[in-house]
Amino acid sequence: MSSDHAEDSDAGTGANGRHEQGLDGPRPEDRERPQGRRSSQGIRIDPQAEAEHAPRRTAISALVANDPGVLATVTGLVSRRQFNIESLTVGPTTNPETSRITLVIEEPDPGIRQVETQLEKLVPVISVRELGSDAIQRELVICKVHGEEPEKVQAITEMYDGRTLDAGPRTITVEIVGDEGKIDDAIDAYRQFGIRELARTGGTALARGEEWTTDAEEERYERLVNGTRTGAETGTKTGTRTRTNGAADD
């Protein structure tokens, strides 16, 4: 091959007159970067597709084994997926081996489904379910207001079926229990007196009537009625997970 031909073959589109190595296409800094969070399979969710579903507020009940750090595991998973937790409550159930976590979130339907799917994958989580709009939901607020008008404060407290926990010459502390709307309205009513401090629990919930809040609770009840006991109920474990065969449930 002649030297002239070799020079022609080496000529390219690069700034130095030589063919640049690699695939054709825009440089990394010029490429369009995808937006939105990732799905449970690591695939990015199209913001436009997600926007087709209007966000809605809902409560998710998770029955969990009383393992160390289970609450941090659940909240960490939800926050890593970039879902906002509106409120979270946790407490014991009828089974000393388990607790119930109630998450209140506001997301489009695909996000709600993803939260359920991700929670179900956690080892300490036994059963997960989104509660319907007819579920019984309650929360508690303790509100401390200025006490210059005690009669008016008492009238507001009675209006919302609350009770006075503490009354002094300068402050009055009241307690209100009810659904989210009732709590919001009561707080707004107390603002006229000047709210000094406020503590709010967040919502907790159970399914209405004879409907079970989670499937695992129904399964355990049926086993107990039939007189059978599982590993979780006798203090032993089968395999590496307390939820094997639905054992550790409420």
Sequence and secondary structure as in RCSB ss.txt:
>XXXX:A:sequence
MSSDHAEDSDAGTGANGRHEQGLDGPRPEDRERPQGRRSSQGIRIDPQAEAEHAPRRTAISALVANDPGVLATVT
GLVSRRQFNIESLTVGPTTNPETSRITLVIEEPDPGIRQVETQLEKLVPVISVRELGSDAIQRELVICKVHGEEP
EKVQAITEMYDGRTLDAGPRTITVEIVGDEGKIDDAIDAYRQFGIRELARTGGTALARGEEWTTDAEEERYERLV
NGTRTGAETGTKTGTRTRTNGAADD
>XXXX:A:secstr
  HHHHHHHHB SSTTSB  SS SS  GGGS    S B TTS B  HHHHHTS  EEEEEEEEEE  TTHHHHHH
HHHHHTT  EEEEEEEE SSTTEEEEEEEEEE HHHHHHHHHHHHHSTTEEEEEE  TTSEEEEEEEEEEE S H
HHHHHHHHHTT EEEEE SSEEEEEEEE HHHHHHHHHHHGGG EEEEEE   EEE STT  SSHHHHHHHHHHH
TT   HHHHT  STT TTGGG S  
